[in-house]
């Protein structure tokens, strides 16, 4: 499997730092209230803590940008499809 970014977060239930986990796993933990929209999250290997909702939004925008650029390539070079 490709190298996905992993993140640590402050667990809402225990108050302890947990992880590292992928964004997908963090979204699953949000369903169980282990992580909230304002829970602090940091990417593995960094020390920049941000609210979970900002990290998810940032990662979603990056995915959208990559997807949009990929579609542009397919439009200009349909033989790549």
N, C-alpha and C positions, 0 to 999 in steps of 0.2 A: 504494500500500500504506500502511496505517496507520503512524503513528510508533511504532516499537518502541524500547524502552530499549536502549541500547548500553553495552557494558562493555569496559574494558581489563583485561588480566590479565598476570601474570608468567609467561612461557613456561617450562615445565619443562625444555625441551631447550636453549634458547639463554640463558635467564636474563634476557632482555630483556623490557621492557614491550611488549605487542602489542595491537592492536585499533584502533578499537572494533569489537566484534562483538555480535550478538544472543545471547540465552541459548541459542537453538537451535544457533547456530554453536559456542558454547563447549562445549555437550554433545557436538557432533561432534568437537571438538578433544580432548575427554576420551578418546575412543575411540583416539586416536593417542598418548596419553600426553603431549601438549603441555600439557595442563592436568590437574592432579590435584585430588582433593577438598580438599586443604589449600592449593592455589595461591591467591595473593592476587589479588582481583578488586575493581575499583571501577567504579561507574556513571559514565558520561561526564558531566562537569560537576561531579563531586564529588571529594573527596579522602579519603573514608572507605573504606579497604581492608579487606576481609573475606575469609575463606576461601570458596572457590568453593562448597562444599557448603552454607554458610549462605545465600549469595545465591540459589542454585537453590531451596532450601527456601522462602525468603521469597517468591520470585517464584511458586512453585507454590501457596503458600497464598493469595496475592493472586488468582491465577487461579481457584482453587477458590471463594473468597469471592464473586468476581464471578459465576461460574457458578451458585452456589447462590442468589444474589440474583436472577439472571435467571430461574431456575426458579420462584422464589417469585412473581415477577411473572406468569409464564405460568399458574400455578395460580390466582391471584386474578383475572387478566384473560385468560382463554383466547382471547378474540377477537384478542389481540396475536400469537398463534402463526401 
